[in-house]
Structure formats: structure tokens, C-alpha cells
Amino acid sequence: MGIVYRTTGTCSRSIDFEVDSNNKVHNVRFAGGCMGNTQGVSKLVEGMDVDEVISRLKGVQCRNNTSCPDQLARALEEYKDKK
């Protein structure tokens, strides 16, 4: 089942993603944003552990003290908090 996270402070509007039973991230899709950047981030994190993605991407800044990668880290943190 996919998870949708509404982004704030970035060009992207939302991030859809899945997390499997082994805590691995899959099928990350950004709605909006810089296509090359968001596609690159999506491919790089495919199959990566949730905590590793958060560790690598949290705090990356572009504008408004956040970025699309940072928003993905925040989305995964929220996922973990609700789990």
C-alpha cells in the first residue's frame, strides 16, 4: 500500500512511496519538483533501509530550509512515528 506525504516549502507537491516488511523503501514518486533531481533521488533510494535514507537525506537544503530529499526524509520519519 502506498503512502502519500504532502510536502511543504518545495517545488514538489507530494511524495508517494512504499515501505516493505523489511523496512526497505520502494516506488518513490514525487509530484512536481525538478524532474531530474526527483527521479535521481527516487532511483538512489530504491531498496534502501528507511533509517539509512533518513540519515543521508535529512537536512539537505535547497530553499525554505528544506528540499525534496529533506522532505522525503521527513516523510519517512512521519511514517516511522505512525507505525
WONORTA-V97823 format. One record per pair of residues at least 6 apart in sequence whose C-alpha atoms are under 8 Angstrom apart, sorted by the first residue. I is the first residue (numbers start at 1). J is the second residue. D is the distance in Angstrom with one decimal. If there is no record, write none. Layout:
# WONORTA-V97823
I	J	D
I	J	D
This chain:
# WONORTA-V97823
1	18	6.5
2	16	6.3
2	17	5.5
2	18	4.9
3	16	5.5
3	17	5.3
3	18	6.0
4	14	6.8
4	15	5.7
4	16	4.5
4	17	6.7
5	14	5.5
5	15	5.2
5	16	6.4
5	75	5.9
6	13	6.1
6	14	4.3
6	15	6.6
7	13	5.4
7	14	5.0
7	15	7.0
7	71	6.2
8	71	7.7
9	63	7.2
9	64	5.6
9	65	7.9
9	66	6.6
9	67	7.5
10	33	7.3
10	63	7.1
10	64	7.5
10	66	7.1
10	67	5.9
10	68	6.3
11	32	6.2
11	33	4.5
11	34	7.5
11	68	7.8
12	30	6.4
12	31	5.5
12	32	4.1
12	33	4.0
12	34	7.7
12	68	6.8
13	30	7.5
13	31	5.5
13	32	5.8
13	33	7.5
14	30	5.9
14	31	5.3
14	32	7.5
15	28	6.9
15	29	5.6
15	30	4.5
15	31	6.2
15	72	7.1
15	75	7.9
16	27	7.5
16	28	5.7
16	29	5.1
16	30	6.4
17	25	7.1
17	26	6.1
17	27	5.3
17	28	4.3
17	29	6.4
18	25	5.8
18	26	5.1
18	27	6.0
18	28	7.0
19	25	4.7
19	26	6.0
19	50	7.7
20	26	7.5
23	49	5.7
23	50	5.8
24	46	7.9
24	47	5.2
24	48	5.3
24	49	4.4
24	50	5.8
25	45	6.8
25	46	5.8
25	47	5.2
25	48	5.6
25	49	6.2
25	50	6.0
26	45	7.7
26	46	5.1
26	47	5.7
26	48	8.0
27	42	7.3
27	46	6.9
28	42	5.2
28	43	8.0
28	46	7.4
29	38	7.7
29	39	7.6
29	42	6.6
30	38	6.3
30	39	7.9
33	68	7.5
38	68	7.1
38	69	7.9
41	69	6.9
45	53	6.6
50	76	6.7
53	73	6.5
54	72	7.8
54	73	4.5
54	74	7.5
54	76	6.9
54	77	7.2
55	73	7.9
57	69	5.5
57	70	5.4
57	72	7.6
57	73	5.8
58	69	7.2
58	70	4.7
58	71	7.8
58	73	5.2
58	74	7.1
59	66	6.8
59	70	5.6
60	66	6.4
60	67	6.2
60	69	6.5
60	70	5.3
61	67	5.0
61	70	7.0
